Amino acid sequence: MTSGEASSVPSTYDYTALVGLLTSYADSSSVTILFSIGGVSGPPIASFAMTVLTPAGLFVFDCLTSIALAFAAIRVRAAAERVG
């Protein structure tokens, strides 16, 4: 390259794309870990509920799990609205 040509490489790098990429990896790994914890702990807890509350305990467990997930979704949505 001669001294009169403009450089095609920017002098500063925009790190926003890199930060977004790293954040998405962190988010996906967190979701994977939470999914794994639920997959491992859910069946024994449901089995315990069925032992204690008869087979209807499965539906009680399902209802409580659904309520917990709905509560978590409401909290995440409220936090997202506060941020912007």
Long-range contacts (C-beta under 8 A, 24 or more apart in sequence): none
